[in-house]
Amino acid sequence: MLTRRFFTQGLGVLVASQALAFGTQAENGPSIEDVLFDPDQPVLGNPDGDLSIVEYFDYQCPFCKRNHPDLMRAVERDGNIRLLMKDWPIFGGTSTRAAQLALGGLADGSYARAHAALMATQGRLSDSDIDTALTDAGLSVDILQAGYRSLRDRLDGLMVRNGRQAAAFGLSGTPAFIIGTVIYPGALNADDLDAAIRRARG
């Protein structure tokens, strides 16, 4: 059965088994500005790009990590995509710690390196796995932790907002993508990702 959720500001989403497509009605819910232009959300790729891709993800989600190289290749190849990796740590405290440390890199400009290092790990993580991955990437866990603490109110608020957006869209897990004006719950292989980007560009 189809249900409906909507962005405010006239951008709605139709929740189906395969994708969510923006429509024209509106009700209470996150706005397009909330989702695509949260001032606390880091942006990878081209910050001035003409197409936004959002992924709700968890650093312990195997499907998120398996598809991440395809996503990064597509973003690099295109050159005009804003990539917003929205931390949604649904696998517990270890996921939350990984997100906090990566986001702590915003304080000293090392977010992209920390994010890439954690996305290159395999499967479920321990605290030791997180520390090793970051250290092997030339990063200091202590500095990342200090960065997170210096921005804690903003970063905790960001993750709360991400979770509320996911709930508003009726998402049941990670990964889930917004590409242009369509939301795709579930993993996308390289071909499906390229097709979604082409579709978003019309």
N, C-alpha and C positions, 0 to 999 in steps of 0.2 A: 504494500500500500504506500502511496506517495504522501508525504507530509510536506508542509511548507515552513520555511524560516525566511526571514527577510533582513537585509541591511536596511538601515534608515537612509534618509536622503534619496529615496526613490530607487534604490538598487536592491532587488530582491534575489533570493536564491531558491531554486527548486531542488529539493532533496530527493534524489533517485538512487537506484541501486548502483549506478556507475558514476554519475557526475552530478554536480549541482550547477545550474546555469542561472546567472543573474537575470531577473525580470524587471518589472517596472513598479510593483507595489511596494509598500513599506509598512513595517510595524516596529515595535521596540526591539532593539538589538544593536550589535556593533555597526558603526557606520563605516563607509569605505575609507574615510580618513583614519578611523581607529585602527583598521586592519592594515592598510598599506602605508600609512604615514605617521605611525606612532613615533614621537621624537626620541624615545629611549631605545628604539629597536635598531640594532646594527644592520647595515646594508652592505652586502658583498656584490661583486660584479661591478656594474656601472651605476653609481648613485643617481646619475641623470638620465638613465635609460628610459626608453619609451614603453617598455613592457615590464610589469612587475610579476615576479614569481614568489609565492609564499610557500614555505613548507613548515607544517607543524611536526615537530620531531622530538625524539628522545635519544640521548647518546648511548642508551643500551638497546635501542631498537635495531635488530639485525637487518630488517628490510630497509630502514633509513640509511644504514651504513653501506649496505650492498649497492644501493642505487646512487649513492652520493657521487662517485666518480663520473657517472654518466651525466648527472646534473651539472657538475662543475665544468665538464667538457662542453656541454651545450651552452652554458653561460659564457665561457671564454670564447667559443667559436662565434657566437652571435655578436658579442661585444656591446650590445645595447639593452641588456637585461639588468634590472634591479632585483637582487636576490635577497629575500628576507627569511632567514632561518629562525623560526619562532620556537623557542624552547618551551616544550610542554612535557616536563619530567614526570611521566605517569608510572614509571617503574620503581618509584620509591626514593629513599634517601640518597642512594649512590648516584642516581640520575640527577637529583637536585644538586648535589655537590659538584658533579661534572659541569652542569650548567652554570653554577655560580662561579667556578674557576674560569671557565671560558669567557663568560661575560665580564669577569674581573679584568680581563685583558683590554677592555675598552679604556681603562684608566691610563694605560701606557702604550696603546696602539698595537698590542699583540693579540687582539681578539681573533683575527683571521688565522694566525698560526696555531693558536690554542684550539680553535674550532676544528681546523684541518687535522691536527694531531689526534683529537678524540674521535673524529669520524673515521679515522684510519684503523681504529681498534676493532677487535673481533668479539661479537657476542656480548654476554653479560660482563659487567665490570666489577672489580673490587676497588677499594680506595687505593690500594697499591698499584693496580693496573692504571688507574687515572694518573697517579703521580709519575709512574714510569713513562707513560706516553708523553706527558708534558715535558718531563726532564729530558727525554731523548730528543725532543724537538727544540732543545736549547732554552726552555722556559723555566722560570723559577716558580714553584708552587707557592712559596711564601709571598712572592710579589703579586701573583695572581690573586691570592687570598686577600692580601692587603688592598688590592684594587677593588675587589668585590665589596669589602667592608666600607671603603670610601664612598661607594655608590649604592650601598645596600638598599636604601629606601626606594630609589629609582628602579633598581634591577628586580627587587622582589615585587614591586608593583607591576613591572612589565610581565613577569611570569604569571602573576595573578590574572592580568588582562588577557594574556594568551590562552590560559585555561578557560576563561569565561567565553572567549570567542569560539573556542573549540566546542564548548557545551552548547552555545547558541546555534551552531551549525549542525548539531546532532552528531558530531564525529565520535566514532567508537574506539579509535586508536590511531597510532602513528604507523606510517607517514600519511599525511593528507596535504594536498597541494591546492593552491589557488594559482591559476595561470591565466592572466588577463582577467576575464570576468566569469571563469568557470572554475568550480572546485571539484577536484578529483580525490575522493577518499581511497587510500590504498597506494601501493607501490606502482611506479611507472617505469617500464623498461626504456631503453634508449630510443627505440622507434616510436613508442607511444608518447614519450616526452617531446620528441621533435615534431610529431603530428599535432600535439596540443599547442606548441608554440606557433606553428604555422596557422592553426585555426584561430588563435588569439590575434594574430596579425591580420587575419581576414584574407 
